[in-house]
Amino acid sequence: MSLICGLPILECVYCLGCARWVSQKFLYNAGHESENWGLATAEEFEPVPRLCRLIHASYEYDPRDPFWATPGDHGINADWVILRKSHAETGGRSTPYMIYLDNENAEIVLAIRGLNMAKESDFVVLLDNKLGQTKFDGGYVHNGLLKTAKWVFDTECSVLRDLVEKNPDYRLTFAGHSLGAGVVALMVIYAIQNRKRLGNIERKRIRCFGMAPPRCMSLNLAVRYADVINSVVLQDDFLPRSTTALEDIFKSILCFPCLLCLMCLKDTFTFEEKMLRDPRRLYAPGRLYHIVERKSLRIGRYPPVVRTAVPVDGRFEHIVLSCNATSDHALLWIERESRRALDLMLEKDQIMGIPAKQWMDRRQHLAREQSEEHEAAIQRAVALDVPQAYSSSPYGTFDEMEEGETSSSSTRGISMLSFKKIGARWDHFIDRLFDVDESGLLVFKKPIS
């Protein structure tokens, strides 16, 4: 009898719990994920809108006679287009792409467009995911995107090498949108591993920008290559947050809200420790730039703010239940909002009136800050026992691990390095504030009159 009387109470508790979860999910805003990140500067964010237009130009059949825009809207010089490959020329192995020699900005750009819903070959690449079954450079990656990345690189390697050798001061930039963003993210890792085939180009001259990328690499790779890979995400974009296999997403495209709810339930009841220690779980790659332009319970778009970080835990883990989850994935919206954000940054800089010398100091300070942030992210990954979380790059933060070295020994090395840095900074701080008197005691320095 007592059990029967207690059932209504249990039902009420269960309903209240469900109502609380639903209310929290619907009130959850994408801005919460990056609220503690730092703000991006105009110097580091400047390439984004320009590369968006360049990627959009790769959607055109002929840049000289654009179909999707009036001539000149893409902001490219058709004479600087080195080559273009269509679906027919790639044989379905890749989406169309182009190589562009940007003499104005001293860049060699390989831009790859996103998924074409009408092309079966694009779906073959996207759905060949085999999540967690393809190992690459000590981590796990998306199988279909890796095969496409290797094919494009091997096909155009000689062209890129010639351009790099003829233009020794130019950067080599890989850019892509959606499916193309995943391809270029894996291609830049493959290119770094094969720098001899590119004329021994320095790692610091290689970079990648992925607009609305899929989750294509394990967490250790996403953090280790954050110095060269940059991912741009607009507000509520669903793809960088989709842990479900892409095959299931496109099979359920007609019931997308139902799929989002199921994904939310799965993510809610999966412990974060389990996520982080799963070496086969895939993530959005590299350093993240999050464009935030909407707020909870408010209608309309606000002046966009760009936040950036190299996060380890909380790396776009939660689906946002929003009517803009799919529209924020569009390249046109990303280009528009990134341009607005950049204009606001430049306007602020003009108001501040920064002299040319301070501009140079600011750039050096930014590079130093990003290097330190990358180092801190790797340390955080090691502290959380993320598998294979170490720097594999001679240009990275730490030296390579010796063969057979364990994660614990790497942690000790990182800790010793951190203590040395802290000690050096503390000694410098003491020297600035104190003097040593005749008795060997520390006394405050006298102010200079």
Disulfide bonds with the S-S distance in Angstrom:
none
